[in-house]
Amino acid sequence: MVEIRLHGRGGQGTVVAAKILAAATAKEGKYVQAFPEYGVERRGAPVKAFIRIDDGIIYIKSKIYEPDHLVILEPALIGVIDMTYGLKEGGWIVVNSNKNPEEMKFDGNFKIATVPATKIALKHHLGSQSSPIVNTAILGGVVKILGLCKLETLTETVKELVPIKEDENVAATLEAFELTKGGE
Amino acid sequence: MRKVMIGNHALSYGAKISRAQVIPAYPITPQTEVVELLSEMCANGEMDAKFIKVESEHSAMTASIGASATGARVFTATSAQGLALMHEVLHWAVGARTPIVMGNINRAMAPPWTIWTEQTDSLAQRDTGWMQLYAQNSQEVLDSVIQAYKVAEAVQIPAMVILAAFVLSHTSEAVELPEQGKVDEFLPPYEPEYRIDPANPHAFGGLTGPDGYFELRYQIQKAIEDALPKWDEVGAEFGEVFGRKYGLIETYKVEDAKNLIISSATLASTARTAVDTLREKGEKVGLLRIRIFRPFPSAQIRSILSSVDRAVVVDRNISFGASGIFYQEVKAAVYNEKNPPPIFGVIAGIGGRDVTKKDIIDIYEDIMRMDEPKSDIIWKGVRL
């Protein structure tokens, strides 16, 4: 079983990112659970979402405390909230950043990949200038680094599940897949 | 077809695929998306059903009873305070013998205002006569709506399909959507023996004195007793047609178990993973999940309990002044047996407090260290 935690801000599409990734892996026959941090969601506030992926029925119904990997949609939250709590040693941190992975600093033994998701989202006019929607871009990086499903399954699912700008979102996913750094 | 959906939508699709014809509903967190999707599907023609927007849950149930009495297949859904507001008419639905199927998202009762999961809202409706089914995943939610109509319509008693707030209602899982043609064959249109004809109006449910009322209550009890074997039959038939078998209870590794964990809904699902870990440690432990709470499967529970040394019931609910409610029912079921095993009652996860696999393992290991149950409540996870 793979367990992933996503960190973002309300409005970036963090919860939808978890749903798209769950739907894409389920298309390839996996069993999945995707859920938000249950509660009241507000635009701009830090939000979390979680995904479990396994080959068989997932019986465990509690929250995820020790994820295998981390996905950070909002790098400005690094240092503001403890991002890496519970993250398993050796796990991947896929972070939205224009920097190179070695420039990112996290306490602990983790593997780091960077995806210029904000830049890509702005280029494809996803969301507004002040509040770009980075979820479909970051997923390109997540699938490049973690596998989990084929790139074409991901883009097909993005196309189905985003409410508007299907082609722009797919283009963002594909571009992020190419521009993600780490794991070479 | 396999589709990733939240538990709320598993209820909506269950109603759609069962060809519900009338849906009177009022939204309440965390149930809202159930009726939101249904209203969309009624509006865009995906469903051939009448969606009735009402002003309260009391009206939702009242309209459901009226529609069902005319012979329509009726669906509604609610949660917590909404279910409590329906209380009066829940009795009416049973007395009128209207086989409505209702989704209830288990949410803890206010005050203080809260939206997280607990079973006390539905269990407080225990004595209304509604059948109650506690699902452990979204696939079971969808499958159970179909089965609930089949059982409810056979015995003319309404049924609740119940799922945990957020843990199921807002969690996306992969769900197999059964083929409509197969569902139509499994669940033919509802054809009641008696129905109200709006074109030929009659009075209904009028004053009945002691010379008649008693027998009507006897008939309700007989009907809900008839539903006991029906749930197993319908669950087995469902398994033959759709490949997923269901019953009154579900057991896991009980064949050689000396000790038993008993629970319901998503707690029982998590407990299954605890059983695997405890088995690896050499514990002879099994799991009994109570799926149908009303009618209560006493005989099935007695039969499993007859071969174990001790059992622990984990309840995410409380009857204040007494104990966990499943615990009471399990104890009552075995009280007249010769040498029933000691049964421990644990209360956990109140108000949506998370219950992990480790919590269940701790509960098990704690009760294994005890000589006998010293009180009716063992609290797990309460901060004092």
Interface residues (C-beta under 8 A of the other chain):
Chain A: A18 K19 A22 A23 A26 K27 K30 Y31 V32 Q33 A34 F35 P36 Y38 G39 I57 I58 Y59 I60 K61 S62 K63 Y65
Chain B: R2 V4 I115 W116 Q136 N137 A164 A165 F166 V167 L168 H170 T171 S172 E173 A174 T266 L267 S269 T270 R272 T273 G352 D354 V355 T356 K357 D359
